[in-house]
C-alpha cells in the first residue's frame, strides 16, 4: 500500500485530482494541516468495501470466541433445515 500524503489546501485547490487519485489507486489520501496528520479521504466504494470486511472480521472473531468458550455450533445447512421444519410444523397448525 502506497501512502499518499497531501497538504489540506490541496483538497480545496485540487478536489477533482484528489478524488481521481482515490478512485484510480483505491487507496486513501492522507491530508496534513500545518505538517500534522489531519484527515483521510477515500473513494466511497472502497470505504464501503472496507467497512463490510471489518464487519465480517468482527463476526468471525465473535464466532471464534464462542467456539473457544465451548459453545457448540451447527452447520448452516442444519440450521436451515431446522428452520424449514419448524415453518412446516407451524403452517399446518
C-alpha positions as CSV (number, residue, x, y, z in Angstrom):
1,X,0.0,0.0,0.0
2,X,1.4,3.3,-1.1
3,X,0.9,6.2,1.4
4,X,-0.5,9.2,-0.4
5,X,0.0,12.5,1.6
6,X,-1.2,15.9,0.5
7,X,-1.5,19.3,2.3
8,X,-5.1,20.1,3.4
9,X,-5.0,23.1,1.0
10,X,-4.8,20.6,-1.9
11,X,-8.4,19.4,-1.3
12,X,-9.7,23.0,-1.8
13,X,-7.5,23.6,-4.8
14,X,-7.5,20.2,-6.5
15,X,-10.6,18.3,-5.3
16,X,-11.0,16.6,-8.7
17,X,-7.4,15.5,-8.8
18,X,-7.5,14.0,-5.3
19,X,-10.9,12.3,-6.0
20,X,-9.5,10.8,-9.2
21,X,-6.4,9.7,-7.3
22,X,-8.5,7.9,-4.7
23,X,-10.6,6.2,-7.4
24,X,-7.7,5.2,-9.5
25,X,-5.5,3.8,-6.8
26,X,-8.2,2.5,-4.4
27,X,-6.0,4.0,-1.6
28,X,-6.8,6.7,0.9
29,X,-5.2,10.1,0.7
30,X,-3.9,11.5,4.0
31,X,-4.3,15.3,4.3
32,X,-2.0,17.3,6.6
33,X,-2.6,20.6,8.3
34,X,0.5,22.5,9.5
35,X,2.6,19.5,8.8
36,X,0.5,17.2,11.0
37,X,-1.9,14.5,10.0
38,X,-5.5,15.9,9.9
39,X,-7.9,13.9,7.6
40,X,-8.1,10.8,5.5
41,X,-10.0,11.0,2.2
42,X,-11.0,7.9,0.2
43,X,-13.3,6.6,-2.5
44,X,-16.7,5.8,-1.1
45,X,-16.9,2.4,-2.8
46,X,-13.6,1.4,-1.3
47,X,-14.7,2.7,2.1
48,X,-17.9,0.6,1.9
49,X,-15.9,-2.5,1.0
50,X,-13.5,-1.9,3.9
51,X,-16.5,-1.5,6.3
52,X,-18.0,-4.7,5.1
53,X,-14.7,-6.5,5.5
54,X,-14.3,-5.2,9.1
55,X,-17.9,-6.2,9.9
56,X,-17.2,-9.7,8.6
57,X,-14.0,-10.0,10.6
58,X,-15.8,-8.9,13.7
59,X,-18.3,-11.6,13.2
60,X,-15.6,-14.2,12.6
61,X,-13.8,-13.2,15.8
62,X,-17.1,-13.4,17.7
63,X,-17.7,-16.9,16.3
64,X,-14.1,-18.0,17.2
65,X,-14.5,-16.6,20.7
66,X,-17.8,-18.6,21.1
67,X,-16.1,-21.7,19.8
68,X,-13.2,-21.2,22.2
69,X,-15.6,-20.8,25.1
70,X,-17.0,-24.3,24.3
71,X,-20.4,-23.1,22.9
72,X,-21.5,-25.6,20.3
73,X,-22.3,-24.5,16.8
74,X,-24.2,-26.2,14.0
75,X,-23.6,-26.2,10.2
76,X,-25.6,-23.6,8.2
77,X,-27.4,-26.4,6.3
78,X,-28.6,-28.0,9.5
79,X,-29.8,-24.6,10.8
80,X,-31.6,-24.0,7.6
81,X,-33.2,-27.5,7.6
82,X,-34.3,-27.0,11.2
83,X,-36.0,-23.7,10.3
84,X,-37.8,-25.2,7.4
85,X,-39.0,-28.0,9.6
86,X,-40.3,-25.5,12.2
87,X,-42.0,-23.5,9.5
88,X,-43.8,-26.6,8.1
89,X,-44.9,-27.6,11.6
90,X,-46.4,-24.1,12.3
91,X,-48.0,-23.8,8.8
92,X,-50.1,-27.0,9.4
93,X,-51.5,-25.8,12.8
